[in-house]
Amino acid sequence: MNKILLLEDDAGLIDGLIYSLKKNGFAVETVRTVREALDCLRSIGRYDLLILDVTLPDGTGFEVCEAVRKRNRQIPILFLTASDEEVSIIRGLDCGGDDYITKPFRLGELCSRIRALLRRAGVSEHRETSWIECGDITIDLLGSRVQLNGRTLELTGAEYRLLCLLVRNANRVVMRESILNEMWDNAGNFVDDNTLSVHVRRLREKLETDPSHPQHLVTVRGFGYQWREVSL
């Protein structure tokens, strides 16, 4: 049974979440403040996934996410947010979040997103090969590390998965729909194009010499994205 740490201060929402998550086979531990969540980081290995509300009485879920990534970059993190504005999406993804869901949400949708995150986390631990080399980029699949011209890149979990998908299909166009299906859900129902665009933009800022004129991660208008095997 996968164990989830839930950071949420709304008592009414907590009851519904606990009931739904347990019914779907998850074990749930709840904390209501940033301070309580940070105290749990000493035993972060006990959890398989974190669900973090953004706005708490003593801070934000972003603070918890940043602290977690300093200790364990691989645990999936899902944000609960009352806002779907791009600035909130960017903040959550940039500090290390893997996905977000906007309140109010359907509990069935939440459980589907959780299962998708857990599947990806499990798959990432069982690779047939341990390295991918493509032009000037090297990906250590076992260590989940990426180097560009010998420089280690600091990527979020979602950015890492997107990069692996594109590099595995180097010099081929990967359709946007295929990316969404592969990265989030088999049906691709729970992620909008804006989220993918944010991931791509942030990844370019870390990869490209000139993000406004990308040479590695290029957009193929009307279709999707392509990773070009070039050395800069």
Sequence and secondary structure as in RCSB ss.txt:
>XXXX:A:sequence
MNKILLLEDDAGLIDGLIYSLKKNGFAVETVRTVREALDCLRSIGRYDLLILDVTLPDGTGFEVCEAVRKRNRQI
PILFLTASDEEVSIIRGLDCGGDDYITKPFRLGELCSRIRALLRRAGVSEHRETSWIECGDITIDLLGSRVQLNG
RTLELTGAEYRLLCLLVRNANRVVMRESILNEMWDNAGNFVDDNTLSVHVRRLREKLETDPSHPQHLVTVRGFGY
QWREVSL
>XXXX:A:secstr
  EEEEE   HHHHHHHHHHHHHTT EEEEE SHHHHHHHGGGGGG SEEEEESEETTEEHHHHHHHHHTT S S
 EEEEES   HHHHHHHHHTT  EEEESS  HHHHHHHHHHHHHHHHHTT  S SEEEETTEEEETTTTEEEETT
EEE   HHHHHHHHHHHHTTTSEEEHHHHHHHHT TT  S  HHHHHHHHHHHHHHH SSTTS SSEEEETTTEE
EE     
